[in-house]
Amino acid sequence: MVERFNSGVEEILQRNRFDNYNKLIESLNYYLKCYNHFNKQKVLDYKTPAEMIRYWHEKKREIFKEGIDISSYNLCQPGT
């Protein structure tokens, strides 16, 4: 999954010229939001990464550090 994400970032950087740093960050945050919330992946049983984090946190809490709050994960919420 990391390779897929990184290749998407690489594609954005190769295909675009950014007027300033803020435009770059805006584009990367948009990609992160789309990747985590709208890009369903076969390897995740056709769920998005955000859906799987919530599922794992609910059903397999033991794989997370004790007391971890998944809302602190940098998933770029769709509404932001």
mmCIF file of the N, C-alpha and C atoms, coordinates in Angstrom:
data_MODEL
# 
_entry.id   MODEL 
# 
loop_
_atom_site.group_PDB 
_atom_site.id 
_atom_site.type_symbol 
_atom_site.label_atom_id 
_atom_site.label_alt_id 
_atom_site.label_comp_id 
_atom_site.label_asym_id 
_atom_site.label_entity_id 
_atom_site.label_seq_id 
_atom_site.pdbx_PDB_ins_code 
_atom_site.Cartn_x 
_atom_site.Cartn_y 
_atom_site.Cartn_z 
_atom_site.occupancy 
_atom_site.B_iso_or_equiv 
_atom_site.pdbx_formal_charge 
_atom_site.auth_seq_id 
_atom_site.auth_comp_id 
_atom_site.auth_asym_id 
_atom_site.auth_atom_id 
_atom_site.pdbx_PDB_model_num 
ATOM 1   N N  . MET A 1 1  ? 0.812   -1.188 0.000   1.00 0.00 ? 1  MET A N  1 
ATOM 2   C CA . MET A 1 1  ? 0.000   0.000  0.000   1.00 0.00 ? 1  MET A CA 1 
ATOM 3   C C  . MET A 1 1  ? 0.862   1.260  0.000   1.00 0.00 ? 1  MET A C  1 
ATOM 4   N N  . VAL A 1 2  ? 1.970   1.220  0.704   1.00 0.00 ? 2  VAL A N  1 
ATOM 5   C CA . VAL A 1 2  ? 2.842   2.395  0.751   1.00 0.00 ? 2  VAL A CA 1 
ATOM 6   C C  . VAL A 1 2  ? 3.368   2.718  -0.638  1.00 0.00 ? 2  VAL A C  1 
ATOM 7   N N  . GLU A 1 3  ? 3.705   1.686  -1.394  1.00 0.00 ? 3  GLU A N  1 
ATOM 8   C CA . GLU A 1 3  ? 4.219   1.900  -2.742  1.00 0.00 ? 3  GLU A CA 1 
ATOM 9   C C  . GLU A 1 3  ? 3.181   2.590  -3.621  1.00 0.00 ? 3  GLU A C  1 
ATOM 10  N N  . ARG A 1 4  ? 1.924   2.175  -3.499  1.00 0.00 ? 4  ARG A N  1 
ATOM 11  C CA . ARG A 1 4  ? 0.842   2.785  -4.286  1.00 0.00 ? 4  ARG A CA 1 
ATOM 12  C C  . ARG A 1 4  ? 0.675   4.250  -3.905  1.00 0.00 ? 4  ARG A C  1 
ATOM 13  N N  . PHE A 1 5  ? 0.691   4.519  -2.615  1.00 0.00 ? 5  PHE A N  1 
ATOM 14  C CA . PHE A 1 5  ? 0.556   5.898  -2.151  1.00 0.00 ? 5  PHE A CA 1 
ATOM 15  C C  . PHE A 1 5  ? 1.719   6.744  -2.657  1.00 0.00 ? 5  PHE A C  1 
ATOM 16  N N  . ASN A 1 6  ? 2.944   6.232  -2.484  1.00 0.00 ? 6  ASN A N  1 
ATOM 17  C CA . ASN A 1 6  ? 4.122   6.985  -2.911  1.00 0.00 ? 6  ASN A CA 1 
ATOM 18  C C  . ASN A 1 6  ? 4.142   7.227  -4.417  1.00 0.00 ? 6  ASN A C  1 
ATOM 19  N N  . SER A 1 7  ? 3.698   6.252  -5.201  1.00 0.00 ? 7  SER A N  1 
ATOM 20  C CA . SER A 1 7  ? 3.682   6.455  -6.649  1.00 0.00 ? 7  SER A CA 1 
ATOM 21  C C  . SER A 1 7  ? 2.665   7.533  -7.026  1.00 0.00 ? 7  SER A C  1 
ATOM 22  N N  . GLY A 1 8  ? 1.576   7.645  -6.275  1.00 0.00 ? 8  GLY A N  1 
ATOM 23  C CA . GLY A 1 8  ? 0.613   8.720  -6.506  1.00 0.00 ? 8  GLY A CA 1 
ATOM 24  C C  . GLY A 1 8  ? 1.209   10.087 -6.215  1.00 0.00 ? 8  GLY A C  1 
ATOM 25  N N  . VAL A 1 9  ? 1.967   10.188 -5.123  1.00 0.00 ? 9  VAL A N  1 
ATOM 26  C CA . VAL A 1 9  ? 2.642   11.443 -4.788  1.00 0.00 ? 9  VAL A CA 1 
ATOM 27  C C  . VAL A 1 9  ? 3.652   11.784 -5.872  1.00 0.00 ? 9  VAL A C  1 
ATOM 28  N N  . GLU A 1 10 ? 4.414   10.789 -6.300  1.00 0.00 ? 10 GLU A N  1 
ATOM 29  C CA . GLU A 1 10 ? 5.399   11.018 -7.359  1.00 0.00 ? 10 GLU A CA 1 
ATOM 30  C C  . GLU A 1 10 ? 4.731   11.532 -8.636  1.00 0.00 ? 10 GLU A C  1 
ATOM 31  N N  . GLU A 1 11 ? 3.589   10.955 -8.988  1.00 0.00 ? 11 GLU A N  1 
ATOM 32  C CA . GLU A 1 11 ? 2.862   11.381 -10.184 1.00 0.00 ? 11 GLU A CA 1 
ATOM 33  C C  . GLU A 1 11 ? 2.404   12.840 -10.065 1.00 0.00 ? 11 GLU A C  1 
ATOM 34  N N  . ILE A 1 12 ? 1.905   13.209 -8.905  1.00 0.00 ? 12 ILE A N  1 
ATOM 35  C CA . ILE A 1 12 ? 1.487   14.597 -8.675  1.00 0.00 ? 12 ILE A CA 1 
ATOM 36  C C  . ILE A 1 12 ? 2.669   15.537 -8.863  1.00 0.00 ? 12 ILE A C  1 
ATOM 37  N N  . LEU A 1 13 ? 3.813   15.171 -8.305  1.00 0.00 ? 13 LEU A N  1 
ATOM 38  C CA . LEU A 1 13 ? 4.988   16.035 -8.385  1.00 0.00 ? 13 LEU A CA 1 
ATOM 39  C C  . LEU A 1 13 ? 5.534   16.134 -9.806  1.00 0.00 ? 13 LEU A C  1 
ATOM 40  N N  . GLN A 1 14 ? 5.434   15.061 -10.564 1.00 0.00 ? 14 GLN A N  1 
ATOM 41  C CA . GLN A 1 14 ? 5.949   15.070 -11.935 1.00 0.00 ? 14 GLN A CA 1 
ATOM 42  C C  . GLN A 1 14 ? 5.033   15.829 -12.894 1.00 0.00 ? 14 GLN A C  1 
ATOM 43  N N  . ARG A 1 15 ? 3.736   15.781 -12.667 1.00 0.00 ? 15 ARG A N  1 
ATOM 44  C CA . ARG A 1 15 ? 2.771   16.350 -13.621 1.00 0.00 ? 15 ARG A CA 1 
ATOM 45  C C  . ARG A 1 15 ? 2.393   17.801 -13.335 1.00 0.00 ? 15 ARG A C  1 
ATOM 46  N N  . ASN A 1 16 ? 2.796   18.316 -12.204 1.00 0.00 ? 16 ASN A N  1 
ATOM 47  C CA . ASN A 1 16 ? 2.358   19.653 -11.815 1.00 0.00 ? 16 ASN A CA 1 
ATOM 48  C C  . ASN A 1 16 ? 3.528   20.554 -11.470 1.00 0.00 ? 16 ASN A C  1 
ATOM 49  N N  . ARG A 1 17 ? 3.313   21.840 -11.687 1.00 0.00 ? 17 ARG A N  1 
ATOM 50  C CA . ARG A 1 17 ? 4.217   22.890 -11.225 1.00 0.00 ? 17 ARG A CA 1 
ATOM 51  C C  . ARG A 1 17 ? 3.408   23.722 -10.228 1.00 0.00 ? 17 ARG A C  1 
ATOM 52  N N  . PHE A 1 18 ? 3.978   23.959 -9.089  1.00 0.00 ? 18 PHE A N  1 
ATOM 53  C CA . PHE A 1 18 ? 3.262   24.674 -8.037  1.00 0.00 ? 18 PHE A CA 1 
ATOM 54  C C  . PHE A 1 18 ? 3.826   26.073 -7.890  1.00 0.00 ? 18 PHE A C  1 
ATOM 55  N N  . ASP A 1 19 ? 2.930   27.045 -7.805  1.00 0.00 ? 19 ASP A N  1 
ATOM 56  C CA . ASP A 1 19 ? 3.346   28.441 -7.672  1.00 0.00 ? 19 ASP A CA 1 
ATOM 57  C C  . ASP A 1 19 ? 4.036   28.718 -6.342  1.00 0.00 ? 19 ASP A C  1 
ATOM 58  N N  . ASN A 1 20 ? 3.615   27.962 -5.328  1.00 0.00 ? 20 ASN A N  1 
ATOM 59  C CA . ASN A 1 20 ? 4.210   28.176 -4.006  1.00 0.00 ? 20 ASN A CA 1 
ATOM 60  C C  . ASN A 1 20 ? 4.025   26.927 -3.145  1.00 0.00 ? 20 ASN A C  1 
ATOM 61  N N  . TYR A 1 21 ? 4.641   26.968 -2.004  1.00 0.00 ? 21 TYR A N  1 
ATOM 62  C CA . TYR A 1 21 ? 4.614   25.840 -1.073  1.00 0.00 ? 21 TYR A CA 1 
ATOM 63  C C  . TYR A 1 21 ? 3.181   25.506 -0.647  1.00 0.00 ? 21 TYR A C  1 
ATOM 64  N N  . ASN A 1 22 ? 2.375   26.514 -0.404  1.00 0.00 ? 22 ASN A N  1 
ATOM 65  C CA . ASN A 1 22 ? 0.994   26.274 0.053   1.00 0.00 ? 22 ASN A CA 1 
ATOM 66  C C  . ASN A 1 22 ? 0.178   25.516 -0.985  1.00 0.00 ? 22 ASN A C  1 
ATOM 67  N N  . LYS A 1 23 ? 0.378   25.805 -2.263  1.00 0.00 ? 23 LYS A N  1 
ATOM 68  C CA . LYS A 1 23 ? -0.329  25.077 -3.332  1.00 0.00 ? 23 LYS A CA 1 
ATOM 69  C C  . LYS A 1 23 ? 0.102   23.613 -3.359  1.00 0.00 ? 23 LYS A C  1 
ATOM 70  N N  . LEU A 1 24 ? 1.378   23.369 -3.137  1.00 0.00 ? 24 LEU A N  1 
ATOM 71  C CA . LEU A 1 24 ? 1.888   21.989 -3.065  1.00 0.00 ? 24 LEU A CA 1 
ATOM 72  C C  . LEU A 1 24 ? 1.225   21.240 -1.915  1.00 0.00 ? 24 LEU A C  1 
ATOM 73  N N  . ILE A 1 25 ? 1.238   21.843 -0.740  1.00 0.00 ? 25 ILE A N  1 
ATOM 74  C CA . ILE A 1 25 ? 0.640   21.200 0.444   1.00 0.00 ? 25 ILE A CA 1 
ATOM 75  C C  . ILE A 1 25 ? -0.853  20.984 0.236   1.00 0.00 ? 25 ILE A C  1 
ATOM 76  N N  . GLU A 1 26 ? -1.537  21.934 -0.354  1.00 0.00 ? 26 GLU A N  1 
ATOM 77  C CA . GLU A 1 26 ? -2.970  21.801 -0.641  1.00 0.00 ? 26 GLU A CA 1 
ATOM 78  C C  . GLU A 1 26 ? -3.224  20.600 -1.553  1.00 0.00 ? 26 GLU A C  1 
ATOM 79  N N  . SER A 1 27 ? -2.421  20.452 -2.588  1.00 0.00 ? 27 SER A N  1 
ATOM 80  C CA . SER A 1 27 ? -2.577  19.329 -3.524  1.00 0.00 ? 27 SER A CA 1 
ATOM 81  C C  . SER A 1 27 ? -2.287  17.993 -2.849  1.00 0.00 ? 27 SER A C  1 
ATOM 82  N N  . LEU A 1 28 ? -1.234  17.955 -2.035  1.00 0.00 ? 28 LEU A N  1 
ATOM 83  C CA . LEU A 1 28 ? -0.892  16.705 -1.348  1.00 0.00 ? 28 LEU A CA 1 
ATOM 84  C C  . LEU A 1 28 ? -1.947  16.327 -0.312  1.00 0.00 ? 28 LEU A C  1 
ATOM 85  N N  . ASN A 1 29 ? -2.491  17.303 0.394   1.00 0.00 ? 29 ASN A N  1 
ATOM 86  C CA . ASN A 1 29 ? -3.562  17.019 1.362   1.00 0.00 ? 29 ASN A CA 1 
ATOM 87  C C  . ASN A 1 29 ? -4.824  16.520 0.668   1.00 0.00 ? 29 ASN A C  1 
ATOM 88  N N  . TYR A 1 30 ? -5.122  17.085 -0.499  1.00 0.00 ? 30 TYR A N  1 
ATOM 89  C CA . TYR A 1 30 ? -6.273  16.613 -1.274  1.00 0.00 ? 30 TYR A CA 1 
ATOM 90  C C  . TYR A 1 30 ? -6.068  15.155 -1.695  1.00 0.00 ? 30 TYR A C  1 
ATOM 91  N N  . TYR A 1 31 ? -4.863  14.830 -2.162  1.00 0.00 ? 31 TYR A N  1 
ATOM 92  C CA . TYR A 1 31 ? -4.555  13.454 -2.544  1.00 0.00 ? 31 TYR A CA 1 
ATOM 93  C C  . TYR A 1 31 ? -4.667  12.526 -1.330  1.00 0.00 ? 31 TYR A C  1 
ATOM 94  N N  . LEU A 1 32 ? -4.133  12.946 -0.195  1.00 0.00 ? 32 LEU A N  1 
ATOM 95  C CA . LEU A 1 32 ? -4.201  12.142 1.023   1.00 0.00 ? 32 LEU A CA 1 
ATOM 96  C C  . LEU A 1 32 ? -5.648  11.874 1.421   1.00 0.00 ? 32 LEU A C  1 
ATOM 97  N N  . LYS A 1 33 ? -6.484  12.905 1.337   1.00 0.00 ? 33 LYS A N  1 
ATOM 98  C CA . LYS A 1 33 ? -7.903  12.759 1.665   1.00 0.00 ? 33 LYS A CA 1 
ATOM 99  C C  . LYS A 1 33 ? -8.577  11.757 0.716   1.00 0.00 ? 33 LYS A C  1 
ATOM 100 N N  . CYS A 1 34 ? -8.336  11.900 -0.572  1.00 0.00 ? 34 CYS A N  1 
ATOM 101 C CA . CYS A 1 34 ? -8.931  10.985 -1.554  1.00 0.00 ? 34 CYS A CA 1 
ATOM 102 C C  . CYS A 1 34 ? -8.433  9.559  -1.345  1.00 0.00 ? 34 CYS A C  1 
ATOM 103 N N  . TYR A 1 35 ? -7.150  9.418  -1.144  1.00 0.00 ? 35 TYR A N  1 
ATOM 104 C CA . TYR A 1 35 ? -6.552  8.089  -0.963  1.00 0.00 ? 35 TYR A CA 1 
ATOM 105 C C  . TYR A 1 35 ? -7.130  7.393  0.265   1.00 0.00 ? 35 TYR A C  1 
ATOM 106 N N  . ASN A 1 36 ? -7.226  8.117  1.374   1.00 0.00 ? 36 ASN A N  1 
ATOM 107 C CA . ASN A 1 36 ? -7.657  7.492  2.627   1.00 0.00 ? 36 ASN A CA 1 
ATOM 108 C C  . ASN A 1 36 ? -9.164  7.292  2.747   1.00 0.00 ? 36 ASN A C  1 
ATOM 109 N N  . HIS A 1 37 ? -9.964  8.107  2.053   1.00 0.00 ? 37 HIS A N  1 
ATOM 110 C CA . HIS A 1 37 ? -11.411 8.059  2.267   1.00 0.00 ? 37 HIS A CA 1 
ATOM 111 C C  . HIS A 1 37 ? -12.240 7.620  1.070   1.00 0.00 ? 37 HIS A C  1 
ATOM 112 N N  . PHE A 1 38 ? -11.666 7.627  -0.116  1.00 0.00 ? 38 PHE A N  1 
ATOM 113 C CA . PHE A 1 38 ? -12.469 7.313  -1.300  1.00 0.00 ? 38 PHE A CA 1 
ATOM 114 C C  . PHE A 1 38 ? -11.883 6.216  -2.172  1.00 0.00 ? 38 PHE A C  1 
ATOM 115 N N  . ASN A 1 39 ? -10.632 5.875  -1.967  1.00 0.00 ? 39 ASN A N  1 
ATOM 116 C CA . ASN A 1 39 ? -9.945  4.900  -2.808  1.00 0.00 ? 39 ASN A CA 1 
ATOM 117 C C  . ASN A 1 39 ? -10.045 3.502  -2.182  1.00 0.00 ? 39 ASN A C  1 
ATOM 118 N N  . LYS A 1 40 ? -11.078 2.778  -2.555  1.00 0.00 ? 40 LYS A N  1 
ATOM 119 C CA . LYS A 1 40 ? -11.253 1.416  -2.033  1.00 0.00 ? 40 LYS A CA 1 
ATOM 120 C C  . LYS A 1 40 ? -10.193 0.513  -2.659  1.00 0.00 ? 40 LYS A C  1 
ATOM 121 N N  . GLN A 1 41 ? -9.605  -0.353 -1.839  1.00 0.00 ? 41 GLN A N  1 
ATOM 122 C CA . GLN A 1 41 ? -8.483  -1.161 -2.296  1.00 0.00 ? 41 GLN A CA 1 
ATOM 123 C C  . GLN A 1 41 ? -8.773  -2.645 -2.137  1.00 0.00 ? 41 GLN A C  1 
ATOM 124 N N  . LYS A 1 42 ? -8.421  -3.378 -3.161  1.00 0.00 ? 42 LYS A N  1 
ATOM 125 C CA . LYS A 1 42 ? -8.637  -4.828 -3.164  1.00 0.00 ? 42 LYS A CA 1 
ATOM 126 C C  . LYS A 1 42 ? -7.958  -5.487 -1.970  1.00 0.00 ? 42 LYS A C  1 
ATOM 127 N N  . VAL A 1 43 ? -6.730  -5.073 -1.693  1.00 0.00 ? 43 VAL A N  1 
ATOM 128 C CA . VAL A 1 43 ? -5.968  -5.671 -0.594  1.00 0.00 ? 43 VAL A CA 1 
ATOM 129 C C  . VAL A 1 43 ? -6.643  -5.432 0.772   1.00 0.00 ? 43 VAL A C  1 
ATOM 130 N N  . LEU A 1 44 ? -7.512  -4.432 0.841   1.00 0.00 ? 44 LEU A N  1 
ATOM 131 C CA . LEU A 1 44 ? -8.253  -4.134 2.070   1.00 0.00 ? 44 LEU A CA 1 
ATOM 132 C C  . LEU A 1 44 ? -9.696  -4.613 1.980   1.00 0.00 ? 44 LEU A C  1 
ATOM 133 N N  . ASP A 1 45 ? -9.911  -5.632 1.180   1.00 0.00 ? 45 ASP A N  1 
ATOM 134 C CA . ASP A 1 45 ? -11.247 -6.194 0.995   1.00 0.00 ? 45 ASP A CA 1 
ATOM 135 C C  . ASP A 1 45 ? -12.221 -5.129 0.482   1.00 0.00 ? 45 ASP A C  1 
ATOM 136 N N  . TYR A 1 46 ? -11.734 -4.325 -0.451  1.00 0.00 ? 46 TYR A N  1 
ATOM 137 C CA . TYR A 1 46 ? -12.519 -3.269 -1.102  1.00 0.00 ? 46 TYR A CA 1 
ATOM 138 C C  . TYR A 1 46 ? -13.066 -2.244 -0.111  1.00 0.00 ? 46 TYR A C  1 
ATOM 139 N N  . LYS A 1 47 ? -12.236 -1.922 0.866   1.00 0.00 ? 47 LYS A N  1 
ATOM 140 C CA . LYS A 1 47 ? -12.533 -0.847 1.811   1.00 0.00 ? 47 LYS A CA 1 
ATOM 141 C C  . LYS A 1 47 ? -11.450 0.224  1.658   1.00 0.00 ? 47 LYS A C  1 
ATOM 142 N N  . THR A 1 48 ? -11.730 1.402  2.165   1.00 0.00 ? 48 THR A N  1 
ATOM 143 C CA . THR A 1 48 ? -10.720 2.463  2.141   1.00 0.00 ? 48 THR A CA 1 
ATOM 144 C C  . THR A 1 48 ? -9.775  2.287  3.333   1.00 0.00 ? 48 THR A C  1 
ATOM 145 N N  . PRO A 1 49 ? -8.586  2.886  3.283   1.00 0.00 ? 49 PRO A N  1 
ATOM 146 C CA . PRO A 1 49 ? -7.694  2.817  4.441   1.00 0.00 ? 49 PRO A CA 1 
ATOM 147 C C  . PRO A 1 49 ? -8.345  3.354  5.718   1.00 0.00 ? 49 PRO A C  1 
ATOM 148 N N  . ALA A 1 50 ? -9.099  4.439  5.613   1.00 0.00 ? 50 ALA A N  1 
ATOM 149 C CA . ALA A 1 50 ? -9.760  4.999  6.801   1.00 0.00 ? 50 ALA A CA 1 
ATOM 150 C C  . ALA A 1 50 ? -10.795 4.026  7.374   1.00 0.00 ? 50 ALA A C  1 
ATOM 151 N N  . GLU A 1 51 ? -11.548 3.376  6.499   1.00 0.00 ? 51 GLU A N  1 
ATOM 152 C CA . GLU A 1 51 ? -12.530 2.378  6.963   1.00 0.00 ? 51 GLU A CA 1 
ATOM 153 C C  . GLU A 1 51 ? -11.829 1.233  7.693   1.00 0.00 ? 51 GLU A C  1 
ATOM 154 N N  . MET A 1 52 ? -10.700 0.811  7.179   1.00 0.00 ? 52 MET A N  1 
ATOM 155 C CA . MET A 1 52 ? -9.982  -0.299 7.804   1.00 0.00 ? 52 MET A CA 1 
ATOM 156 C C  . MET A 1 52 ? -9.372  0.097  9.139   1.00 0.00 ? 52 MET A C  1 
ATOM 157 N N  . ILE A 1 53 ? -8.863  1.314  9.266   1.00 0.00 ? 53 ILE A N  1 
ATOM 158 C CA . ILE A 1 53 ? -8.340  1.780  10.554  1.00 0.00 ? 53 ILE A CA 1 
ATOM 159 C C  . ILE A 1 53 ? -9.449  1.756  11.599  1.00 0.00 ? 53 ILE A C  1 
ATOM 160 N N  . ARG A 1 54 ? -10.617 2.280  11.219  1.00 0.00 ? 54 ARG A N  1 
ATOM 161 C CA . ARG A 1 54 ? -11.748 2.267  12.169  1.00 0.00 ? 54 ARG A CA 1 
ATOM 162 C C  . ARG A 1 54 ? -12.161 0.838  12.518  1.00 0.00 ? 54 ARG A C  1 
ATOM 163 N N  . TYR A 1 55 ? -12.202 -0.045 11.521  1.00 0.00 ? 55 TYR A N  1 
ATOM 164 C CA . TYR A 1 55 ? -12.571 -1.443 11.759  1.00 0.00 ? 55 TYR A CA 1 
ATOM 165 C C  . TYR A 1 55 ? -11.567 -2.106 12.697  1.00 0.00 ? 55 TYR A C  1 
ATOM 166 N N  . TRP A 1 56 ? -10.284 -1.973 12.371  1.00 0.00 ? 56 TRP A N  1 
ATOM 167 C CA . TRP A 1 56 ? -9.256  -2.606 13.205  1.00 0.00 ? 56 TRP A CA 1 
ATOM 168 C C  . TRP A 1 56 ? -9.275  -2.046 14.617  1.00 0.00 ? 56 TRP A C  1 
ATOM 169 N N  . HIS A 1 57 ? -9.507  -0.759 14.754  1.00 0.00 ? 57 HIS A N  1 
ATOM 170 C CA . HIS A 1 57 ? -9.533  -0.155 16.082  1.00 0.00 ? 57 HIS A CA 1 
ATOM 171 C C  . HIS A 1 57 ? -10.702 -0.687 16.897  1.00 0.00 ? 57 HIS A C  1 
ATOM 172 N N  . GLU A 1 58 ? -11.818 -0.939 16.231  1.00 0.00 ? 58 GLU A N  1 
ATOM 173 C CA . GLU A 1 58 ? -12.998 -1.454 16.922  1.00 0.00 ? 58 GLU A CA 1 
ATOM 174 C C  . GLU A 1 58 ? -12.884 -2.954 17.211  1.00 0.00 ? 58 GLU A C  1 
ATOM 175 N N  . LYS A 1 59 ? -12.435 -3.743 16.227  1.00 0.00 ? 59 LYS A N  1 
ATOM 176 C CA . LYS A 1 59 ? -12.462 -5.201 16.329  1.00 0.00 ? 59 LYS A CA 1 
ATOM 177 C C  . LYS A 1 59 ? -11.151 -5.821 16.802  1.00 0.00 ? 59 LYS A C  1 
ATOM 178 N N  . LYS A 1 60 ? -10.040 -5.141 16.570  1.00 0.00 ? 60 LYS A N  1 
ATOM 179 C CA . LYS A 1 60 ? -8.724  -5.708 16.900  1.00 0.00 ? 60 LYS A CA 1 
ATOM 180 C C  . LYS A 1 60 ? -7.901  -4.683 17.674  1.00 0.00 ? 60 LYS A C  1 
ATOM 181 N N  . ARG A 1 61 ? -8.498  -4.173 18.700  1.00 0.00 ? 61 ARG A N  1 
ATOM 182 C CA . ARG A 1 61 ? -7.873  -3.102 19.477  1.00 0.00 ? 61 ARG A CA 1 
ATOM 183 C C  . ARG A 1 61 ? -6.484  -3.475 19.993  1.00 0.00 ? 61 ARG A C  1 
ATOM 184 N N  . GLU A 1 62 ? -6.218  -4.757 20.143  1.00 0.00 ? 62 GLU A N  1 
ATOM 185 C CA . GLU A 1 62 ? -4.926  -5.194 20.684  1.00 0.00 ? 62 GLU A CA 1 
ATOM 186 C C  . GLU A 1 62 ? -3.746  -4.864 19.765  1.00 0.00 ? 62 GLU A C  1 
ATOM 187 N N  . ILE A 1 63 ? -4.011  -4.573 18.507  1.00 0.00 ? 63 ILE A N  1 
ATOM 188 C CA . ILE A 1 63 ? -2.902  -4.240 17.603  1.00 0.00 ? 63 ILE A CA 1 
ATOM 189 C C  . ILE A 1 63 ? -2.498  -2.770 17.723  1.00 0.00 ? 63 ILE A C  1 
ATOM 190 N N  . PHE A 1 64 ? -3.236  -1.978 18.513  1.00 0.00 ? 64 PHE A N  1 
ATOM 191 C CA . PHE A 1 64 ? -2.933  -0.573 18.734  1.00 0.00 ? 64 PHE A CA 1 
ATOM 192 C C  . PHE A 1 64 ? -2.281  -0.398 20.098  1.00 0.00 ? 64 PHE A C  1 
ATOM 193 N N  . LYS A 1 65 ? -1.468  0.625  20.219  1.00 0.00 ? 65 LYS A N  1 
ATOM 194 C CA . LYS A 1 65 ? -0.909  0.955  21.524  1.00 0.00 ? 65 LYS A CA 1 
ATOM 195 C C  . LYS A 1 65 ? -2.041  1.280  22.475  1.00 0.00 ? 65 LYS A C  1 
ATOM 196 N N  . GLU A 1 66 ? -1.839  0.953  23.726  1.00 0.00 ? 66 GLU A N  1 
ATOM 197 C CA . GLU A 1 66 ? -2.868  1.220  24.733  1.00 0.00 ? 66 GLU A CA 1 
ATOM 198 C C  . GLU A 1 66 ? -3.198  2.700  24.788  1.00 0.00 ? 66 GLU A C  1 
ATOM 199 N N  . GLY A 1 67 ? -4.483  2.993  24.813  1.00 0.00 ? 67 GLY A N  1 
ATOM 200 C CA . GLY A 1 67 ? -4.949  4.361  24.939  1.00 0.00 ? 67 GLY A CA 1 
ATOM 201 C C  . GLY A 1 67 ? -4.840  5.202  23.675  1.00 0.00 ? 67 GLY A C  1 
ATOM 202 N N  . ILE A 1 68 ? -4.539  4.569  22.552  1.00 0.00 ? 68 ILE A N  1 
ATOM 203 C CA . ILE A 1 68 ? -4.395  5.331  21.306  1.00 0.00 ? 68 ILE A CA 1 
ATOM 204 C C  . ILE A 1 68 ? -5.746  5.866  20.864  1.00 0.00 ? 68 ILE A C  1 
ATOM 205 N N  . ASP A 1 69 ? -5.763  7.091  20.429  1.00 0.00 ? 69 ASP A N  1 
ATOM 206 C CA . ASP A 1 69 ? -6.977  7.726  19.920  1.00 0.00 ? 69 ASP A CA 1 
ATOM 207 C C  . ASP A 1 69 ? -6.819  7.830  18.414  1.00 0.00 ? 69 ASP A C  1 
ATOM 208 N N  . ILE A 1 70 ? -7.588  7.046  17.648  1.00 0.00 ? 70 ILE A N  1 
ATOM 209 C CA . ILE A 1 70 ? -7.393  7.036  16.196  1.00 0.00 ? 70 ILE A CA 1 
ATOM 210 C C  . ILE A 1 70 ? -7.781  8.358  15.557  1.00 0.00 ? 70 ILE A C  1 
ATOM 211 N N  . SER A 1 71 ? -8.499  9.207  16.264  1.00 0.00 ? 71 SER A N  1 
ATOM 212 C CA . SER A 1 71 ? -8.817  10.513 15.686  1.00 0.00 ? 71 SER A CA 1 
ATOM 213 C C  . SER A 1 71 ? -7.552  11.360 15.526  1.00 0.00 ? 71 SER A C  1 
ATOM 214 N N  . SER A 1 72 ? -6.484  10.981 16.209  1.00 0.00 ? 72 SER A N  1 
ATOM 215 C CA . SER A 1 72 ? -5.225  11.720 16.075  1.00 0.00 ? 72 SER A CA 1 
ATOM 216 C C  . SER A 1 72 ? -4.422  11.263 14.859  1.00 0.00 ? 72 SER A C  1 
ATOM 217 N N  . TYR A 1 73 ? -4.851  10.185 14.205  1.00 0.00 ? 73 TYR A N  1 
ATOM 218 C CA . TYR A 1 73 ? -4.154  9.725  13.001  1.00 0.00 ? 73 TYR A CA 1 
ATOM 219 C C  . TYR A 1 73 ? -4.333  10.759 11.901  1.00 0.00 ? 73 TYR A C  1 
ATOM 220 N N  . ASN A 1 74 ? -3.293  11.004 11.139  1.00 0.00 ? 74 ASN A N  1 
ATOM 221 C CA . ASN A 1 74 ? -3.351  11.998 10.062  1.00 0.00 ? 74 ASN A CA 1 
ATOM 222 C C  . ASN A 1 74 ? -4.012  11.376 8.839   1.00 0.00 ? 74 ASN A C  1 
ATOM 223 N N  . LEU A 1 75 ? -5.329  11.275 8.868   1.00 0.00 ? 75 LEU A N  1 
ATOM 224 C CA . LEU A 1 75 ? -6.071  10.705 7.735   1.00 0.00 ? 75 LEU A CA 1 
ATOM 225 C C  . LEU A 1 75 ? -6.723  11.791 6.888   1.00 0.00 ? 75 LEU A C  1 
ATOM 226 N N  . CYS A 1 76 ? -6.547  13.034 7.253   1.00 0.00 ? 76 CYS A N  1 
ATOM 227 C CA . CYS A 1 76 ? -7.197  14.151 6.541   1.00 0.00 ? 76 CYS A CA 1 
ATOM 228 C C  . CYS A 1 76 ? -8.685  13.853 6.365   1.00 0.00 ? 76 CYS A C  1 
ATOM 229 N N  . GLN A 1 77 ? -9.450  14.141 7.343   1.00 0.00 ? 77 GLN A N  1 
ATOM 230 C CA . GLN A 1 77 ? -10.884 13.874 7.313   1.00 0.00 ? 77 GLN A CA 1 
ATOM 231 C C  . GLN A 1 77 ? -11.541 14.506 6.102   1.00 0.00 ? 77 GLN A C  1 
ATOM 232 N N  . PRO A 1 78 ? -12.533 13.860 5.502   1.00 0.00 ? 78 PRO A N  1 
ATOM 233 C CA . PRO A 1 78 ? -13.171 14.372 4.290   1.00 0.00 ? 78 PRO A CA 1 
ATOM 234 C C  . PRO A 1 78 ? -13.730 15.780 4.441   1.00 0.00 ? 78 PRO A C  1 
ATOM 235 N N  . GLY A 1 79 ? -14.178 16.137 5.620   1.00 0.00 ? 79 GLY A N  1 
ATOM 236 C CA . GLY A 1 79 ? -14.756 17.449 5.823   1.00 0.00 ? 79 GLY A CA 1 
ATOM 237 C C  . GLY A 1 79 ? -13.744 18.561 6.042   1.00 0.00 ? 79 GLY A C  1 
ATOM 238 N N  . THR A 1 80 ? -12.446 18.234 6.042   1.00 0.00 ? 80 THR A N  1 
ATOM 239 C CA . THR A 1 80 ? -11.436 19.270 6.318   1.00 0.00 ? 80 THR A CA 1 
ATOM 240 C C  . THR A 1 80 ? -10.641 19.592 5.088   1.00 0.00 ? 80 THR A C  1 
# 
